[in-house]
Every structure is written in C-alpha cells, then in structure tokens.
Amino acid sequence: MFFTLKLSLLFQFLFLIATNCFSQHLTFSAGLKTSFITGTSRYIYSEKDQSLLFVGNAIIFSPKFYMLEKDNSSFSVETPFGVGLYSGAGYDNSNYFSYTLPVIINYNIGCKSTSDNTKNFGGYFGIGYGYEKISIDRIKYPLFNGVVLGPIFDAGITFGYTVKNIRRYMSVGMSYKKGTEANNFNGITIDLLLIP
C-alpha cells in the first residue's frame, strides 16, 4: 500500500512541475460522479472468492491547466480529486468513505477547449493514472485492501446552455480505470462537471 501511495504522490509531483512549466491558464470545475468498482475477492460470508461490486457517489473538485492552445483545441492536465461513499451492491449496506487522486492529460476540442471558446458543443479524450482508496472493513473483505490503482482512459462531451440569459457550460464524462493491484479491481466512473 505504501508503494502505491508513493507512486500516486510521484504523479502528483510531476503534475505540478508540468503545469508550472507549460500551463497557459487555470480553471476550477466542480461536480458529482458515480463510480462502479468490480473485482474478484473473498467476502466474509462466502467460502470462496466471488465477484464483488462496489457502487459509490462522490463530490469532485477539479483544477485544470490548459496548454498548447489553438483556436478550437488544446491539451489539458487535470486532477479531479473526489471524496465520497461506497457500499457493496446487493450484499453489504455499510457505507465506506473513499477518496481518489488522479492525474489526467486530455485533448480538448470545441466547446470550452479554451477559455474563449463558446461553441455549443465539444468533447475531450485522454489518458492518466489514478489512486483510489475505499476504507472498507478488512474483516468483511480480508483479501481486498480497498485500493484501486492504475491507468485511466477518459472521454466525454462538453456543451453550453442558457439559464435566465446567463450562458453556462457543463461536461459529461466517462472513465475506465484498469487496476494493477493484486486483486485487479477495475473502476468505471460517470461524472458531471460545471465548467466556468
């Protein structure tokens, strides 16, 4: 576990270096996400390994640095930090605190790909690396430490809308995290962010 945490902190450090050297402007987004964590492990009431599913909801705060900007596209580095609660779907009603520390590099096009781009529609896709920790009950899950660490594949759409003559922007995204820990738990996340 200490190795995985150190690896995540290393990526955070590299993120800070990259953004200080290359960033052109910084934005902050906030929103919600729903995540599904799946894998095979032992549950206290089972005699053998079984497929487990954890479902969670979290609040996201996402600093995002834009760089290499053009009229209709850009690259960005973002860290959508999240804190929330998970539970075992269908077999464990307990709520477990969780937090996530990812770093993602995206290619953005169209709507809000730059601060001046006010098109109605756009999108993004990219890759990253993330550390997620679920503070599960180790008595119930003796073989799973609650860590999901691995590469992230990210994609989504951005769009603008008007409320009371005020122009606003939003993104809807989905990401897949391939776990590299011994239990190989994987994660799928759907997120909704308000873009300044």
C-alpha positions, -999 to 999 in steps of 0.1 A, spaced: 0 0 0 29 24 8 43 18 -26 11 26 -44 6 58 -23 42 69 -31 36 63 -68 4 84 -67 23 112 -49 51 110 -75 25 116 -103 11 145 -83 46 160 -81 52 155 -118 18 171 -125 28 203 -105 61 205 -124 43 202 -158 16 227 -150 41 253 -137 63 250 -167 37 248 -195 3 260 -183 -14 289 -201 -44 293 -178 -60 275 -149 -97 268 -143 -116 251 -114 -146 228 -120 -168 211 -95 -195 184 -98 -206 149 -90 -196 114 -100 -210 79 -97 -184 50 -97 -186 12 -101 -157 -8 -87 -156 -45 -97 -133 -74 -90 -129 -109 -76 -121 -114 -39 -133 -130 -6 -163 -118 13 -166 -128 50 -199 -148 44 -186 -167 14 -163 -198 14 -146 -189 -18 -137 -159 -40 -166 -142 -57 -173 -113 -80 -178 -81 -60 -193 -48 -70 -190 -15 -50 -211 14 -60 -202 49 -49 -211 86 -52 -186 115 -47 -181 152 -49 -154 163 -74 -132 193 -73 -111 196 -105 -82 220 -111 -74 220 -148 -44 236 -166 -48 243 -203 -17 244 -225 -8 243 -262 -40 262 -270 -53 268 -305 -85 285 -317 -106 253 -314 -84 228 -294 -60 224 -265 -43 200 -243 -50 200 -205 -37 184 -174 -63 180 -146 -66 164 -112 -103 157 -104 -100 150 -67 -130 133 -52 -144 123 -18 -174 102 -13 -191 70 0 -192 34 -14 -213 4 -5 -213 -32 -16 -241 -36 -41 -267 -62 -30 -247 -77 -2 -233 -50 21 -253 -20 31 -224 -3 50 -211 30 37 -173 33 33 -155 66 29 -134 69 -2 -111 94 -19 -95 95 -53 -63 112 -66 -60 110 -104 -39 129 -129 -53 130 -165 -40 145 -197 -68 153 -222 -71 166 -257 -100 191 -259 -119 203 -290 -148 226 -295 -168 240 -265 -146 253 -237 -114 238 -252 -101 273 -244 -114 300 -221 -126 320 -252 -143 291 -270 -180 295 -265 -192 269 -291 -223 250 -283 -207 215 -284 -173 199 -279 -155 169 -264 -123 155 -250 -104 123 -246 -72 113 -229 -52 91 -205 -40 93 -170 -31 75 -138 -51 73 -106 -51 62 -70 -84 54 -52 -88 43 -17 -120 28 -2 -119 25 36 -136 -9 37 -140 -32 66 -110 -56 64 -128 -82 85 -156 -84 58 -130 -82 30 -99 -100 42 -82 -102 8 -90 -67 -6 -72 -36 8 -96 -11 -8 -70 3 -32 -77 7 -69 -45 19 -87 -38 20 -124 -41 37 -158 -72 57 -167 -89 61 -200 -110 92 -201 -136 107 -226 -166 130 -226 -186 158 -241 -189 195 -233 -219 217 -241 -233 251 -234 -268 261 -223 -286 293 -212 -304 298 -180 -322 332 -175 -300 348 -202 -268 336 -185 -246 313 -205 -233 282 -187 -212 252 -196 -211 216 -185 -193 184 -192 -205 148 -190 -177 122 -190 -169 86 -185 -136 70 -175 -123 35 -171 -95 26 -146 -76 -6 -151 -65 -19 -117 -29 -31 -113 -31 -43 -77 -30 -80 -68 -68 -82 -68 -71 -64 -101 -102 -44 -92 -113 -21 -120 -134 10 -120 -159 28 -143 -169 64 -134 -195 87 -149 -191 124 -139 -210 156 -143 -190 189 -140 -199 226 -142 -173 244 -162 -166 281 -155 
